[in-house]
Amino acid sequence: MTELSALSSVPSAARDAVLKFYFGPMDCGKSTLALQMNYNHGRQGRRGLVLTKHDRSGGPKVTSRIGLGLDAIEVDDSIDLVELVRGHDRIDYLICDEACFYTLEQIEQLADLVDEHGVDVYAFGLASDFRSRMFPAAQRLFELADEVCRLQVEVLCWCGRPGLLNARVVGGAMARSGEQVVIGDTDASPVRYQVLCRRHHRGGQLAVPSADEAALGAEAGRSQENLSASA
């Protein structure tokens, strides 16, 4: 019987490997699902690697906000993911958390691992940044993945509508410019992130307006109506 290395050619009778991308805003359970998927595959005797980049913990871990966590391999820009897998005896799958932060070359390497070497790749990450612009790596995953899945765990904006977009909050105000990648969480840090619906992300409104703000808004609305009527 021929022994397969981590990067042996795919046997003709083997099923096709898959590249799947799971995306959603912060707090929707991406890392939780990544950890669960790794557990399920491991129970079936499959051997995998868990990768991450810029985890909220600040270390080489995959962590979820519900308290789950696992040590992982930190993916820096210099890592060749094909060579990483080549350094192991046998790898059946990769769990790639925070894949939106990978380089474009690394996304291509993930596709190579699937197509040329039969390694299943399950990637998890944000689709868009704090400006609602797509991360380059996420865009490439949308283009290449066999399956793209929006996670169904509902995240709500403060108004009760579905939260779709991630706002960066600096000094209590929503930021509209800056570096695309600034690591933060959803707590009360000086730089933090907040999930908003499209309406309030576009309007920059982070919370229910105070009574004074509501009164000013109503007055501005009446003034606009008067101007329209006089015109």
QUITASUL-V340036 format. One record per residue. N is the residue number from 1. RES is the residue in one letter. OMEGA is omega as a letter, one per 30 degrees, with the letter a starting at -180 (none if undefined). Layout:
N:RES:OMEGA  N:RES:OMEGA
This chain:
1:M:a  2:T:l  3:E:a  4:L:l  5:S:l  6:A:a  7:L:l  8:S:l  9:S:a  10:V:l  11:P:a  12:S:a  13:A:a  14:A:l  15:R:l  16:D:l  17:A:a  18:V:l  19:L:a  20:K:l  21:F:l  22:Y:a  23:F:l  24:G:l  25:P:l  26:M:l  27:D:a  28:C:l  29:G:a  30:K:a  31:S:l  32:T:l  33:L:l  34:A:l  35:L:l  36:Q:a  37:M:l  38:N:l  39:Y:a  40:N:l  41:H:l  42:G:l  43:R:a  44:Q:l  45:G:l  46:R:a  47:R:a  48:G:l  49:L:l  50:V:a  51:L:l  52:T:l  53:K:l  54:H:l  55:D:a  56:R:a  57:S:a  58:G:a  59:G:l  60:P:a  61:K:l  62:V:a  63:T:l  64:S:a  65:R:l  66:I:l  67:G:l  68:L:l  69:G:a  70:L:l  71:D:a  72:A:l  73:I:l  74:E:a  75:V:l  76:D:a  77:D:a  78:S:a  79:I:l  80:D:a  81:L:l  82:V:l  83:E:l  84:L:l  85:V:a  86:R:a  87:G:l  88:H:a  89:D:l  90:R:l  91:I:l  92:D:a  93:Y:l  94:L:l  95:I:a  96:C:l  97:D:a  98:E:a  99:A:l  100:C:a  101:F:l  102:Y:l  103:T:l  104:L:l  105:E:l  106:Q:l  107:I:l  108:E:l  109:Q:l  110:L:l  111:A:l  112:D:l  113:L:l  114:V:a  115:D:a  116:E:a  117:H:l  118:G:l  119:V:l  120:D:l  121:V:l  122:Y:a  123:A:a  124:F:l  125:G:l  126:L:l  127:A:a  128:S:a  129:D:a  130:F:l  131:R:a  132:S:l  133:R:a  134:M:l  135:F:l  136:P:a  137:A:l  138:A:l  139:Q:a  140:R:l  141:L:l  142:F:a  143:E:a  144:L:a  145:A:l  146:D:a  147:E:l  148:V:a  149:C:l  150:R:a  151:L:a  152:Q:l  153:V:a  154:E:l  155:V:a  156:L:l  157:C:l  158:W:a  159:C:a  160:G:l  161:R:l  162:P:l  163:G:a  164:L:a  165:L:a  166:N:l  167:A:l  168:R:a  169:V:a  170:V:a  171:G:l  172:G:a  173:A:a  174:M:l  175:A:l  176:R:a  177:S:l  178:G:l  179:E:a  180:Q:a  181:V:l  182:V:a  183:I:l  184:G:l  185:D:a  186:T:a  187:D:a  188:A:l  189:S:l  190:P:l  191:V:a  192:R:a  193:Y:l  194:Q:l  195:V:a  196:L:l  197:C:a  198:R:a  199:R:a  200:H:l  201:H:l  202:R:a  203:G:l  204:G:a  205:Q:a  206:L:a  207:A:l  208:V:a  209:P:l  210:S:a  211:A:l  212:D:l  213:E:l  214:A:l  215:A:l  216:L:l  217:G:l  218:A:l  219:E:l  220:A:l  221:G:l  222:R:l  223:S:l  224:Q:l  225:E:l  226:N:l  227:L:a  228:S:a  229:A:a  230:S:l  231:A:none
